[in-house]
């Protein structure tokens, strides 16, 4: 009778709450969490048979079952213990208390299986849930099943459980979870291997492991060191109460959760607190986050730095450590157990002993990425094609979403061929050359039962233009145009091998330094400040308020809306900006005299807002930053701001009743011209192919953009207050191109030795040239500068279409007296047009008639 009652209760429960099981799971987890009992989500009998090496899981007694959906069961469990704690390896290196208050610690067990069974629940908009998005990994235990200890908030753990019950939970390493077991630990500590007996677990003594002391990851501090896991109160762990909840309780009226009408199984938004901010986020693919680069038998310091540099631009450098795997370490050091990814970047033959070691690494679930290397295995061999060696070819790459991408890369001179006598079912072609033979240049291979995988490439994804012996200008252009796509392909490969390429960490804002090109002007500005700030040195603004202080204080508050400005110039130093170089190259009467400099700020466009309307005109303001976190482009676009890009905002004033005041749109053209002339007016640099593109871009030839201008203006009485934001790539070759790339290209072609230029020099020269151009325009009008503008612009004789891609064809003639583009349409004469937002692009050529 009792069994029948339970069955009826379940039928009732499912009929009423089946589609809304998410709320039931959440309520139950919270209740069980408060009662400090153990509970489990798992696959039970009746599910598809597990692999032969896995024992069939037992069905929990019905009185412990809280919820059943298909072959998934959520139930209260017996007291849970960790078996052989010394075999667990920690993923974090902080000795502080790791398990947050009110967080749940749990173990996930996963098995190797296809993830095709992951699905959306019928009638739901829910997506696949990624395990790491809802918890923080603490420790792992390799093998089958692969086990992970993690922590999560109660709500995030509930979301994991819901996704598991609905077949939507996916592990980051490709395995499929078949059990989630909740455990409670009072405190969790890390004790490095090899410490005294008094710190060893009461449950078991630490077993000695010879290989740990010499592992690659132990050789340098902070490199994901190998630790053992201990619990501070092991006796209490043994005494965890064995609570159960009878399923009948969930069928009683007073215990059925009340659900709102709009309640469904949609996952709640992730809490920002899900990941402990003080913890180092690492991969959870089952190995410490070490990436090794093998470059053959010779010492290859330069080659190592090249490959390391490109990796650091793709992956989150804070989450991984990158080492060189030296020849003498391959057979001696136990790196196979302590590394996530091995990169083989040598054309030298791989010795038989090293090959066996690399295969051993794969058999343990390791990942290998080959860059033009001779390493192959299982059904793939390398064929040499000398006519391809060191040549640039177009590749067709298959992406994860089954789309294709085309790009040009330098190829090694080798291709891959399948060996018919071997089983090639585990070989996948990722890229072919776009030639008659469709030669295979990137392949993906799997190996073993533990997730081992290799992606081998015979095209130089790892080399940037400065590392290559490019022979022709055409090859230079092809490679540079493909540079962004090269990063896209490389990141996708790294992601498929289990690495994270999300650069989620935003740089920390830094104080602003008040600098000046002239000591007398600096003192005059400080004198002006005395009467224009409050008692605490604050200058308020709706965008960014500035607090002027004499020196740097360790506890200064820096927020996007409140930034300290340090007025003492003697304390300033920066590896990215030389005030002396700026002073030497600034030859102006007014502009750019007072600097607000910051290593990292939100956007320089906001820093001058609270000063510019009242500051005396002779104290020309400029804000300069090394990096921006919220850089702005035209039309609301985001402006990327890597180190090596000249980033600044300049304040100028223009009388309304002046030549330029009546033609304000011309300012953006003058600034673009000033940037180009800042380089091409230097003796010896006249032929560097830097040009202007209407209305506000700086280009290399007519091929690639490397800078832009953004102008905003405010009219107060009869004066325009104008902020000119400009940014251009000086020394950042990636992800596209920079001025120093063009100088290096010129040196090679012309056998010259022009020196690279610096950000501080070019910002100062740009401001200097701009002031002179403004003076000429004010005296002579547009005709005073147009001849110089046309000398460097890229549009002469270009065709465009008006209105849309099927619109009438017109020829570009020039720009009119107000800065608008002039085009000639057959039968209609010359007409002025304006850019359609941000859509006037060299690849689209769409412009609109001016109304």
C-alpha positions, -999 to 999 in steps of 0.1 A, spaced: 0 0 0 28 23 8 45 17 -25 13 23 -43 9 56 -24 44 66 -34 37 58 -70 4 77 -70 22 107 -54 48 106 -81 23 104 -108 5 134 -93 38 153 -88 49 147 -124 15 155 -139 14 188 -120 51 198 -119 68 178 -146 74 208 -169 85 229 -139 109 205 -123 135 233 -121 117 250 -93 114 217 -75 151 211 -78 160 246 -65 137 243 -35 149 209 -27 186 217 -29 181 247 -6 163 226 19 188 198 18 217 223 20 202 237 52 198 202 67 235 195 60 228 161 43 244 146 13 225 143 -20 232 131 -56 222 136 -92 230 105 -112 221 82 -141 205 50 -129 196 16 -142 174 18 -173 198 42 -189 219 31 -219 245 6 -208 277 23 -196 311 13 -210 322 -22 -200 349 -8 -177 322 9 -157 300 -10 -131 263 -5 -136 250 21 -111 226 9 -85 191 23 -83 185 43 -51 158 31 -28 125 48 -37 121 65 -3 153 85 -10 142 97 -44 133 134 -47 128 136 -85 131 113 -115 132 125 -151 138 97 -176 170 79 -167 181 107 -143 175 106 -106 179 132 -78 181 115 -44 195 118 -9 225 96 -5 246 78 21 274 97 38 300 105 12 338 102 17 367 110 -5 388 79 -13 425 82 -10 428 120 -6 465 120 -16 456 110 -52 437 142 -57 456 171 -73 447 207 -66 441 232 -93 444 263 -71 474 275 -52 459 297 -24 463 284 11 434 304 24 400 290 32 387 280 -2 351 270 4 330 301 9 303 303 35 270 290 22 287 274 -8 283 238 -17 313 215 -23 306 186 -47 322 160 -68 314 155 -105 322 121 -121 325 120 -159 330 93 -185 343 94 -221 312 95 -244 297 113 -273 280 146 -264 254 142 -291 229 133 -265 230 168 -252 197 185 -262 173 212 -256 143 203 -236 111 203 -257 92 235 -255 121 252 -238 145 279 -249 173 266 -227 208 261 -241 236 237 -233 251 245 -199 289 246 -197 301 232 -164 328 258 -156 303 287 -160 285 278 -128 313 267 -104 349 269 -94 371 238 -98 392 229 -68 408 196 -74 408 167 -99 415 130 -101 423 116 -135 412 83 -148 378 68 -157 356 81 -143 373 114 -143 365 132 -110 364 169 -102 359 186 -69 343 220 -72 324 247 -53 294 267 -62 267 288 -46 234 271 -38 217 287 -68 244 279 -92 247 243 -79 209 240 -85 213 252 -121 240 225 -126 216 199 -113 187 211 -134 209 210 -165 221 175 -156 186 162 -151 176 176 -185 207 163 -204 220 197 -211 252 197 -189 285 195 -207 320 191 -192 347 214 -206 370 185 -215 343 168 -237 334 141 -213 298 135 -202 289 138 -165 271 107 -151 270 117 -114 271 149 -92 275 141 -55 271 169 -30 296 168 0 301 191 29 335 201 42 340 224 71 373 238 60 395 231 30 433 236 31 462 231 7 493 215 21 523 213 -3 536 178 -8 565 169 15 555 188 47 558 174 82 539 145 97 519 168 120 501 182 90 492 149 74 457 136 73 444 116 102 427 93 77 459 83 58 496 90 55 509 108 25 523 84 -1 556 95 -15 557 103 -52 592 107 -67 581 124 -99 565 154 -83 596 170 -70 611 174 -105 580 182 -125 580 211 -150 553 229 -131 573 228 -98 604 244 -112 591 279 -111 571 295 -84 534 299 -89 532 276 -119 502 256 -110 522 236 -84 511 200 -76 496 197 -41 477 171 -21 442 177 -7 436 174 30 405 182 52 411 200 85 384 180 103 386 145 89 369 130 120 340 152 115 338 143 78 334 107 89 305 117 111 285 135 84 249 128 93 231 103 71 199 122 64 173 111 40 141 127 27 112 104 19 98 111 -15 63 110 0 70 143 17 71 161 -17 36 148 -25 20 164 6 1 196 -1 20 217 24 53 209 9 46 214 -28 64 246 -38 42 274 -49 52 284 -84 43 317 -101 24 314 -134 55 326 -154 78 301 -137 95 278 -161 127 259 -164 147 288 -178 181 291 -160 186 321 -137 212 345 -147 247 336 -135 258 353 -104 289 374 -107 299 359 -73 299 324 -87 336 324 -93 357 334 -62 374 365 -73 405 359 -53 410 325 -70 430 319 -101 407 306 -129 423 276 -146 413 250 -171 395 219 -160 405 195 -187 422 173 -162 457 186 -162 476 215 -146 475 247 -168 510 243 -182 517 248 -219 550 234 -231 568 244 -263 593 219 -278 617 234 -304 641 205 -310 676 197 -298 691 232 -303 687 261 -279 661 283 -296 655 313 -274 643 336 -302 619 309 -316 605 302 -282 598 339 -275 581 341 -309 557 312 -303 552 323 -267 543 358 -278 516 347 -302 501 323 -276 499 351 -250 480 372 -275 454 344 -279 449 328 -245 444 344 -212 480 346 -199 469 348 -163 453 313 -166 482 294 -181 520 292 -177 542 287 -208 575 269 -206 601 257 -231 604 219 -230 641 214 -235 655 183 -252 671 170 -220 637 172 -203 617 151 -227 626 117 -214 637 127 -179 611 150 -164 575 138 -157 560 166 -178 534 142 -193 514 143 -161 517 180 -155 509 196 -188 478 205 -207 492 212 -241 524 204 -259 534 225 -289 559 210 -313 574 237 -334 605 222 -351 611 208 -385 638 185 -371 631 148 -372 616 135 -339 637 107 -324 620 74 -317 623 78 -280 608 113 -280 580 101 -303 571 74 -278 571 100 -250 548 123 -270 525 94 -277 525 85 -240 514 121 -233 485 117 -258 475 84 -242 470 102 -209 446 127 -224 472 153 -234 468 176 -263 494 184 -290 496 212 -315 521 209 -343 535 239 -361 553 228 -393 567 199 -374 577 164 -386 556 148 -358 528 125 -371 511 92 -361 482 68 -369 474 70 -405 490 103 -414 523 109 -431 541 140 -443 549 145 -480 574 171 -490 565 195 -519 595 217 -524 576 241 -547 554 251 -517 584 258 -494 583 293 -480 556 304 -503 523 323 -495 492 303 -504 455 307 -498 440 282 -473 404 271 -469 398 263 -432 368 244 -419 355 260 -387 337 244 -358 303 257 -370 309 240 -404 315 273 -422 347 280 -441 371 308 -439 398 317 -464 431 333 -455 467 335 -468 495 320 -449 532 311 -454 534 273 -458 562 250 -448 567 230 -480 551 199 -466 516 185 -468 497 156 -451 486 124 -467 465 96 -453 480 61 -452 454 37 -465 467 7 -446 460 25 -413 426 32 -398 420 69 -407 385 71 -391 401 93 -363 416 117 -388 398 149 -398 410 174 -424 407 210 -411 423 229 -439 434 225 -475 453 247 -499 431 265 -524 452 250 -553 446 223 -580 457 195 -557 438 207 -527 468 197 -505 459 190 -469 478 213 -445 459 211 -411 446 178 -397 430 168 -364 437 133 -349 424 116 -318 443 90 -298 435 66 -270 405 64 -247 414 93 -224 407 122 -248 441 125 -264 441 148 -294 465 165 -318 461 192 -344 490 193 -368 496 222 -391 520 228 -420 511 265 -424 528 290 -402 500 301 -379 526 308 -352 546 334 -372 538 371 -376 551 392 -405 582 403 -387 593 367 -382 591 358 -418 614 361 -448 587 376 -471 601 383 -505 575 405 -523 552 434 -514 523 413 -527 531 386 -501 534 412 -474 500 426 -482 483 392 -484 497 381 -450 488 414 -433 453 414 -447 449 378 -434 464 386 -400 431 390 -381 418 357 -397 450 340 -386 442 349 -350 407 337 -355 418 303 -368 445 299 -342 421 307 -313 396 282 -326 423 255 -327 434 263 -291 398 263 -279 392 229 -296 422 216 -277 407 227 -244 422 261 -237 403 293 -229 408 322 -253 385 345 -234 404 376 -224 379 385 -197 401 404 -173 398 441 -178 430 461 -169 429 479 -136 425 517 -139 456 537 -129 461 572 -116 464 602 -139 496 622 -140 496 659 -146 525 667 -169 536 696 -190 559 704 -218 569 737 -201 576 742 -164 563 778 -165 529 766 -179 528 738 -154 531 763 -125 505 785 -141 481 756 -144 486 747 -107 479 784 -98 447 783 -119 436 750 -101 438 767 -67 407 787 -74 389 761 -94 388 730 -72 371 725 -38 388 721 -5 396 685 -12 411 692 -46 380 679 -65 370 692 -99 336 678 -105 322 667 -139 292 647 -151 316 623 -170 347 620 -149 354 640 -118 391 647 -112 407 648 -77 441 666 -78 466 653 -52 503 661 -48 515 625 -47 505 589 -52 487 574 -22 484 536 -20 447 537 -10 435 562 -36 401 555 -50 401 550 -88 367 545 -105 354 553 -140 337 584 -125 363 595 -101 401 596 -109 430 610 -89 454 633 -107 490 634 -93 504 669 -98 540 662 -88 559 656 -120 590 643 -104 573 610 -94 563 602 -130 578 574 -150 565 550 -177 580 524 -199 555 533 -226 558 571 -226 587 595 -224 579 630 -213 613 641 -226 606 627 -261 572 644 -261 587 677 -251 614 675 -278 589 669 -305 561 693 -295 567 726 -312 534 744 -306 522 778 -294 492 765 -275 481 730 -283 491 700 -261 509 719 -234 491 704 -204 490 666 -204 468 642 -184 486 609 -188 474 575 -176 486 540 -182 450 526 -181 419 547 -183 383 543 -195 385 566 -225 406 598 -230 375 615 -245 360 619 -210 391 631 -191 390 667 -203 353 673 -199 355 691 -165 384 714 -174 382 725 -210 354 751 -208 372 773 -182 409 767 -187 428 796 -203 433 791 -240 471 791 -238 470 760 -217 462 736 -244 449 703 -229 457 668 -241 448 634 -225 471 605 -234 467 568 -224 486 536 -230 454 515 -228 417 522 -228 390 500 -213 361 518 -230 376 533 -262 351 549 -285 350 549 -323 328 566 -348 292 556 -350 293 541 -315 319 515 -325 343 502 -299 378 513 -304 404 486 -296 433 499 -275 463 476 -273 496 486 -260 516 503 -288 487 523 -301 489 561 -299 457 571 -280 449 607 -271 422 634 -270 431 669 -278 412 701 -269 411 730 -293 390 761 -295 378 776 -329 360 809 -332 326 805 -348 332 834 -373 364 821 -387 372 801 -418 374 768 -399 345 778 -376 323 779 -406 336 746 -419 338 725 -387 336 691 -406 370 699 -420 387 693 -387 386 655 -390 403 658 -423 430 681 -409 437 656 -380 439 626 -404 463 646 -425 484 656 -395 488 620 -384 501 610 -419 524 641 -421 537 634 -386 555 605 -401 560 614 -438 574 649 -429 604 633 -411 635 633 -434 639 598 -448 604 587 -440 587 605 -469 579 573 -488 564 553 -459 530 544 -475 507 560 -449 476 577 -463 443 593 -455 408 579 -462 378 602 -462 363 611 -439 384 603 -409 407 572 -413 444 566 -416 454 537 -439 483 517 -452 480 523 -489 444 516 -497 445 481 -480 443 483 -443 432 508 -416 456 516 -388 440 546 -373 410 568 -370 397 602 -357 366 611 -337 356 647 -333 329 662 -309 322 699 -306 303 722 -282 294 758 -292 295 782 -262 286 817 -272 308 823 -303 335 797 -296 336 760 -306 351 738 -279 363 707 -298 376 674 -285 396 655 -311 401 618 -302 427 600 -324 443 566 -322 467 550 -346 488 518 -345 525 527 -339 542 496 -325 514 469 -323 519 446 -353 489 425 -342 461 419 -349 464 440 -381 493 464 -390 512 493 -376 535 522 -387 566 503 -376 556 474 -398 556 498 -428 590 511 -418 604 476 -415 589 467 -449 605 499 -464 639 491 -449 638 457 -464 627 468 -499 650 498 -501 679 484 -480 676 513 -456 679 514 -418 652 539 -407 646 536 -370 612 526 -356 591 554 -342 575 558 -308 541 568 -295 553 598 -276 572 612 -306 543 608 -330 516 622 -307 537 653 -302 544 656 -340 508 651 -348 497 680 -325 525 702 -339 515 696 -375 478 700 -367 483 734 -351 501 746 -383 474 732 -406 447 750 -385 467 783 -389 470 778 -426 433 770 -429 423 800 -409 444 822 -431 437 807 -466 406 785 -462 403 750 -477 426 758 -507 454 763 -483 455 726 -473 437 706 -500 467 701 -521 485 685 -492 454 664 -484 450 651 -520 487 642 -520 481 615 -494 444 605 -499 435 571 -514 404 580 -534 416 595 -567 397 579 -596 378 555 -573 343 544 -581 315 542 -556 278 533 -556 253 558 -543 226 548 -517 230 510 -518 249 482 -534 227 484 -566 228 521 -567 242 542 -596 280 543 -601 298 576 -595 335 587 -596 351 604 -566 363 639 -576 375 655 -543 360 673 -513 341 705 -513 347 737 -492 328 722 -462 346 688 -462 319 668 -479 329 643 -506 323 653 -542 314 626 -568 306 628 -605 276 607 -616 273 604 -654 246 627 -667 242 646 -634 275 664 -629 293 668 -596 274 663 -564 284 665 -527 277 634 -505 282 624 -469 291 591 -452 263 568 -443 271 564 -406 301 541 -405 293 522 -437 315 541 -461 340 514 -462 366 506 -489 351 472 -493 315 485 -498 319 520 -512 284 532 -501 277 569 -498 245 590 -496 237 622 -514 239 652 -489 206 668 -481 
